[in-house]
Amino acid sequence: MPARPPSAPKPSSTQVPDATPATRQAFLSVKDAAEYLGLSPHTLYVWRHRRNGPPSFRMGPRGRVMYRIEALDAWIREQEQADSRSNTTLSPLDAAPQRRSDYATGA
């Protein structure tokens, strides 16, 4: 049996049955998406219920929840840009000092 290339995703019993190899590489099941993101599948289910987290959709006659790898990567980039530790333009240390309002003195 030939060795699988390192970039190919691991096969999973939750992937779409009878899907082409291109489909298996473009879409991930909840279990595979959770593994890809380093999260638990439960977290993805909760985020989906709350309409948080990466975009997902239902596919196939059974309505399995699926994730596009492209959408996961884009969502990760959004998270990086929203975090001041990754995005230096959001760093509070680089912000101009704020002036205290005169609300307390009534002036």
Residue pairs with C-beta under 8 A, 6 or more apart in sequence:
8 25
9 24
9 25
9 28
9 32
9 36
10 32
10 35
11 24
12 29
12 31
12 32
14 29
14 30
14 31
14 32
14 64
15 24
15 27
15 28
15 29
15 32
16 23
16 24
16 27
16 29
16 59
16 60
16 64
16 66
19 27
25 69
26 68
26 69
26 70
27 59
27 66
27 67
27 68
27 69
28 36
28 66
28 67
28 68
28 69
28 72
29 64
29 65
29 66
29 67
30 41
30 44
30 45
30 56
30 65
30 67
31 41
33 44
33 54
33 56
33 67
33 72
34 40
34 41
34 43
34 44
36 69
36 72
37 44
37 54
37 72
37 76
43 53
44 53
44 54
44 56
45 65
47 53
47 54
48 56
48 65
53 75
54 67
54 71
54 72
54 75
55 67
55 68
55 71
55 75
56 65
56 66
56 67
57 65
57 66
58 64
58 65
58 66
59 66
80 86
80 87
81 87
82 90
83 90
84 90
84 91
84 92
85 91
88 94
